[in-house]
C-alpha cells in the first residue's frame, strides 16, 4: 500500500478502496502488497462492502463504455493473485514517444475522472449525515470507523466524524451503539441534554420528550451535561448493566439492571416484568407504531407482564382485553382504544 493511506489525516474507507482498485488495474502490486490488501479486507466487513461497491461502480461504468483504465485486462476480477503472472505486452500503434505520451495522459485523465466519481459516490454513501427510521422499521448502519448503530422505529440522528472525535446527535428515538475502539477519537453521543462519551463499548440510548435513558451493555462511558443544557450534575461513570435515567428535573438516577433484557427492543421485542404497568407498555408500543393505543387511567395503572412483538399493537391490545376484562375497540386505522368494562348491577 502507498504511504498516502497512512498519512495524517488518514484516508477515508472509500478513498482507500478506490486506491486499491486503481492499483490493481495499474498492475503495480507486489506480493507483499497483495498480502497487505488481503489484511485490509479482513480488518472490517465495512472494507469488504466498500470494495464491492467500488467494483460494482466500475462494472457499471464499463458496461456503459466509459473506460477509465488503460489496462491489459479485459475485465476486473475479484480473485487475488498472490504471485504476479506474466502479462502479454501490447505495443502502442505507431510505436513513437508521442503515442505513448498520449496514452499516459489519457490514463491520467481517466484516473482523475474515476477519482472524482468515486469521491462523489463515497460522499453519498458515507457522508450523508442524517439517519432515520420510520414506523415498524429497524435498521443497522455501519460507520466508517468500524462502529455501528442499530436504530428502532421513529429514530432520527446525525453523525459527524472528524480527526479528533466521532460525534452523534440523537434527535429522537432509540439506538444501540457498538463503538469500535479508538482512544485517540472519543465517540460522543448527545441526547436529551447529556453527552455520553466512550472509546470502545456497547450501550443503548433512548431519547424521549422529557427523559433520556442510557443502558450499558458492556464497557464504560462518562455521562456529562451538554454545553447548552440547563442540567448541572457532576460527571457520571457507567459500567456494564448500569442504567441512567435523566428526567426533566435534571437529576440523573442510576440503577443496576439486566442490560440484555432492557435492550430487547433492539430485536423487535418488548418485555414487561414486575413493576411495569399497562400504561408503560402502551407508551412503548406507541413509540414504535403508527397505530396508536389509548388506555383509560384505571386500566393503565394495572400491572403488566409478558413478551410481545413490538410492531403488533393489536395482539397486545387483545391480550390486555382478555387479561383484565377490558373492552378493545379499533376506532380508526390509526387508533385502538382500551377501556375498563363497566360492571352492571
ABEGO torsion letter per residue (X at the ends): XBAAAABOBBBBAAAAAAAAAAAAAAGABBAAAAAAAAAAAAABAAAAAAAAAAAAAAAAAAAAGBBABBBABABBBABBBABBBBBBBBBBBGGBAAAAAAAAAAAAAAAAAAAAAAAAAAAAAAABABBBBBBGBBBBBBBAAGBBBBBBBGBBBBBBBBAABBBBBBABEBBBBBBBBBAABBBBBBBGGBBBBBABBBBBBBBBAABBBBBBABEBBBBBBBAABABABBBBBBBBGBBBBBBAAGBBBBBBBBAAAAAAAAAGBBBBBBGBBAAAAAAAAAAABABBBBBBAAAAABBBBEBBBAABAAAAAAAAAAAAGBBBBBABAABBBBBBBBBBX
